[in-house]
């Protein structure tokens, strides 16, 4: 019993004795301040360069002045939403005349995919998310949905590659039909009122393809494909999306600025090819007289075959007219197309 009591006493007295706190000691001397470190790179700096109100405001303002924005009314005067129940809209029009159709096309959905409420082309039509964020190594993709080369709808053996963001323009700015082919008799039945490349033929004019070379005495040779100065030394974006000085041109208006031109053109900036307007007017008069165009310049449907050379002349006229650049996209090529058409109709 005495042994047990002794063990208990030893165990208890081995714990530290907690007494009242003592008097605080004297404060130590402060150490020497360290040197400030170098600020790191702001992780969002590259994002803010584009994703900021100051950057986006002029873009939004310029886009409102563009033809791309003006998609509420379609070419025949109908409201865009009126096309909901028009089956042909899904296949041929939706890809370029609605935001949903463009995205469906890029995602590989069938052309006939119904669109319950088509909306106009907007920022998110062409832009989505970056493919990578390694801009230093992968380049800046501007969050475009695509920058890939484009195979033409009218010729799956021909692919155009501008090598930059301009490839995105190719999705829509290409023809919907191809130049006519002789039926083997020297005659041709043009049985479609839409006998032209459509309004998106800028890429093929720039490339110098899909016009109709008319084999007649005195015909002018067409220039080699892809040799236009605007094809080799410029791009869609460099000409049509330059910096704006008046808020009416450049940026996302897609209207060419004078400054964009003077980067290459040191003299007067050409807005049309010399003499082309007069030749176009003469050719139009001849085509009207032949019953291939009406006074308003609309293509007339033929009920009987006509000489193939006349049909070629009509195609070339429509190709240059619908291009809309007054020949500037490819001066040598467009001049040859129209000159040859005039020669063929003499």
Secondary structure, DSSP 8 states (H G I E B T S, - for coil): -HHHHHHHHHHHHTS---------------------------TTHHHHTTSSHHHHHHHHHHHTTSTTT--SB-TTS-BGGGGGG-HHIIIIIHHHHSHHHHHHHHTT--TT---TT-----HHHHB---S-S-HHHH---TTBS--S-EEETTEEEEEE--SSTTHHHHTTSS-SS------SSSEE----S--S--TTTHHHHHHT-SS-----TT------TT--HHHHS--HHHHHS---SSSSSSGGG----HHHHHTT--S---SS-TTHHHHHHHHHHHHHHTTSB-TTS-B---SS-EEHHHHHHHHHHHHHHHH-STTGGGHHHHHHHHHHHHHHT-
